[in-house]
Amino acid sequence: MDAIDANGWVTEMNSTPLSSTRQAGFTMIEVLVSLLIIVLGLLGLAGLQARLQQAEFESYQRTQALVLLYDMVDRIYMNRVAASCFRFTDAGSGAPFIGSTGASVPSSCGATGAALALAALQDLHLQLQGEGEKKGGAQVGALVGARGCVSYDAGSALPGIPDTGIYTVTIAWQGTVDTVAPAVACGNDQYGAETRRRVVSTTFRLARLN
């Protein structure tokens, strides 16, 4: 800023603005708070990733179960003459079942074409155990604890037409998290907690062909 002295000369004045003293950089508290926020964000991201993988595995298991379910239905349709050979599960208890270690396929059936039906049932038993995919000689193509059930409701047969009752085909397996216990009986009390038991199920009625 310029000023006029007593003699009329213009002189230059130096002015220094007032300023407050500031400390440059971050304080230790600010650094620690920033690190805490970053750590919490990474932990949340890790938890989300784990849940996503869990959901993806559950979805994969359900898809595999549906494939096995409809394969089972197709086998019954293909062996409709000996369909009674597939009625091995009690609808109330959900047992016996096929697929798990120690489970066995019915060895005999009095229907016509029983040999083919029992062979199909044996193949389903192996598929549930993971026979479709192997790694190092081990069966790895199965669901976790896969079990298959086929029940038959004779009381639902059409009036005057025998063997036209409703079949219920169910695939059960073990989930990774607790959910609602399924109402359909198959492999009950086989997975520790019923809230870990997963099932897919379908019902159908075989047509009586003359």
Phi, psi and omega per residue, in radians:
M1 nan 2.365 3.141
D2 -1.606 2.637 3.108
A3 -2.418 2.734 3.128
I4 -1.845 2.142 -3.124
D5 -1.433 -3.022 -3.082
A6 -1.145 -0.456 3.141
N7 -1.565 -0.008 3.111
G8 1.590 0.067 3.106
W9 -1.424 2.526 3.089
V10 -1.535 2.150 3.113
T11 -2.048 2.704 -3.132
E12 -1.705 2.287 -3.132
M13 -1.874 2.368 3.078
N14 -1.567 2.159 3.114
S15 -2.057 2.300 3.130
T16 -1.926 1.999 -3.121
P17 -1.168 2.543 3.088
L18 -1.236 2.380 3.120
S19 -2.476 2.575 3.108
S20 -1.582 2.576 -3.139
T21 -1.369 2.194 3.121
R22 -2.017 2.601 3.106
Q23 -1.663 2.120 -3.104
A24 -1.349 2.704 3.079
G25 1.469 -3.009 -3.104
F26 -1.772 2.562 3.013
T27 -1.442 2.888 -3.140
M28 -1.079 -0.638 3.140
I29 -1.126 -0.727 3.127
E30 -1.103 -0.701 3.118
V31 -1.109 -0.787 -3.133
L32 -1.124 -0.705 3.107
V33 -1.115 -0.719 3.110
S34 -1.090 -0.749 3.116
L35 -1.118 -0.682 3.128
L36 -1.090 -0.759 3.127
I37 -1.102 -0.735 3.135
I38 -1.118 -0.775 -3.133
V39 -1.095 -0.757 3.120
L40 -1.105 -0.686 3.100
G41 -1.116 -0.727 3.134
L42 -1.181 -0.667 3.100
L43 -1.126 -0.729 3.091
G44 -1.101 -0.688 3.114
L45 -1.142 -0.708 3.116
A46 -1.127 -0.718 3.109
G47 -1.130 -0.691 3.104
L48 -1.127 -0.717 3.121
Q49 -1.090 -0.719 3.126
A50 -1.113 -0.727 3.127
R51 -1.171 -0.633 3.104
L52 -1.132 -0.751 3.107
Q53 -1.120 -0.671 3.114
Q54 -1.110 -0.792 3.128
A55 -1.136 -0.660 3.127
E56 -1.140 -0.713 3.127
F57 -1.170 -0.701 3.102
E58 -1.078 -0.737 3.130
S59 -1.124 -0.724 3.117
Y60 -1.093 -0.765 3.141
Q61 -1.071 -0.758 -3.139
R62 -1.120 -0.691 3.109
T63 -1.092 -0.781 3.109
Q64 -1.099 -0.669 3.136
A65 -1.126 -0.691 3.123
L66 -1.148 -0.659 3.086
V67 -1.072 -0.803 3.129
L68 -1.160 -0.651 -3.127
L69 -1.051 -0.883 -3.078
Y70 -1.331 -0.398 2.979
D71 -1.135 -0.709 3.121
M72 -1.115 -0.770 3.114
V73 -1.076 -0.760 3.139
D74 -1.079 -0.660 3.130
R75 -1.112 -0.660 3.128
I76 -1.185 -0.742 3.108
Y77 -1.084 -0.716 -3.117
M78 -1.194 -0.432 3.139
N79 -2.033 0.752 -3.055
R80 -1.068 -0.507 3.128
V81 -1.119 -0.603 -3.140
A82 -1.958 0.565 -3.101
A83 -1.040 -0.476 -3.137
S84 -1.099 -0.357 3.120
C85 -1.184 -0.332 -3.112
F86 -1.592 -0.045 -3.095
R87 -1.522 1.314 -3.027
F88 -1.955 -0.058 -3.066
T89 -1.945 2.371 3.020
D90 -1.398 2.174 -3.057
A91 -1.084 -0.532 -3.102
G92 -1.331 -0.753 -3.063
S93 -1.624 -0.363 -3.085
G94 1.291 0.380 3.136
A95 -2.471 2.731 -0.123
P96 -1.274 3.020 -3.129
F97 -2.452 2.952 3.089
I98 -2.023 2.875 3.059
G99 1.935 -0.804 -3.055
S100 -1.382 2.801 3.066
T101 -1.107 2.274 -3.111
G102 1.690 -0.364 3.083
A103 -1.328 2.651 -3.111
S104 -2.325 2.637 3.111
V105 -1.488 2.472 3.067
P106 -0.891 2.352 -3.062
S107 -1.592 -0.226 -3.105
S108 -2.575 2.729 3.130
C109 -2.793 2.324 -3.031
G110 -1.457 0.012 -3.079
A111 -1.359 2.767 3.026
T112 -1.148 2.365 -3.110
G113 1.323 0.430 -3.081
A114 -1.113 -0.609 -3.083
A115 -1.042 -0.784 3.135
L116 -1.167 -0.713 -3.141
A117 -1.115 -0.756 -3.135
L118 -1.207 -0.582 3.072
A119 -1.142 -0.715 3.096
A120 -1.115 -0.678 3.128
L121 -1.159 -0.687 3.100
Q122 -1.116 -0.693 3.118
D123 -1.138 -0.709 3.076
L124 -1.079 -0.689 3.106
H125 -1.021 -0.776 -3.137
L126 -1.223 -0.651 3.113
Q127 -1.101 -0.679 3.100
L128 -1.152 -0.468 3.105
Q129 -1.473 -0.099 3.096
G130 1.738 0.345 -3.103
E131 -1.101 -0.429 -3.073
G132 -1.192 -0.307 -3.138
E133 -2.531 2.267 -3.115
K134 -2.232 2.612 3.091
K135 -2.472 2.037 -3.089
G136 1.087 0.526 3.141
G137 1.514 -0.219 -3.134
A138 -1.600 2.526 3.111
Q139 -1.397 2.060 -3.055
V140 -2.183 0.141 -3.068
G141 -1.627 0.251 -3.041
A142 -1.793 2.820 2.940
L143 -1.218 2.866 3.084
V144 -1.263 2.014 3.122
G145 1.105 0.691 -3.076
A146 -1.121 2.392 3.078
R147 -2.473 2.526 3.137
G148 -2.130 2.448 -3.131
C149 -2.338 2.517 3.017
V150 -2.371 2.030 3.106
S151 -2.032 2.800 -3.082
Y152 -2.372 2.315 3.133
D153 -1.815 1.696 -3.109
A154 -1.146 -0.494 -3.126
G155 -1.209 -0.243 -3.137
S156 -1.642 0.105 -3.133
A157 -1.102 2.596 3.120
L158 -1.154 2.485 -3.094
P159 -0.970 2.163 3.098
G160 1.360 0.028 3.139
I161 -2.168 1.744 -3.104
P162 -1.186 2.805 3.087
D163 1.042 0.540 3.077
T164 -2.058 0.403 3.112
G165 -1.279 3.079 -3.071
I166 -1.566 2.257 3.031
Y167 -1.616 2.484 3.020
T168 -2.148 2.042 3.140
V169 -1.887 2.293 -3.055
T170 -2.387 2.429 2.972
I171 -2.015 2.252 3.117
A172 -2.068 2.602 3.073
W173 -2.732 3.054 -3.086
Q174 -1.730 2.224 3.079
G175 -1.506 3.070 -3.088
T176 -1.734 -0.306 3.133
V177 -2.325 2.851 3.127
D178 -1.379 2.322 3.027
T179 -2.344 -2.728 3.105
V180 -1.407 2.365 3.115
A181 -1.124 2.265 -3.122
P182 -1.229 2.650 -3.122
A183 -1.482 -0.470 -3.112
V184 -1.246 2.304 -3.105
A185 -1.524 2.067 2.995
C186 -2.951 2.074 -3.102
G187 1.169 0.551 -3.133
N188 -1.020 2.460 3.072
D189 1.044 0.526 -3.136
Q190 -1.859 -0.080 -3.028
Y191 -2.164 0.435 3.141
G192 1.447 -1.187 3.112
A193 -2.105 2.380 3.140
E194 -1.111 -0.403 3.115
T195 -1.268 -0.172 3.054
R196 -1.683 -0.180 -3.131
R197 -1.370 2.270 3.093
R198 -2.009 2.526 3.082
V199 -2.475 2.586 2.853
V200 -2.168 2.465 -3.007
S201 -2.560 2.662 3.050
T202 -2.555 2.668 3.100
T203 -2.134 2.625 3.110
F204 -2.794 2.893 3.104
R205 -2.180 2.269 3.123
L206 -1.369 2.351 3.078
A207 -1.283 2.514 3.095
R208 -1.622 1.883 -3.101
L209 -1.678 2.240 3.112
N210 -1.815 nan nan
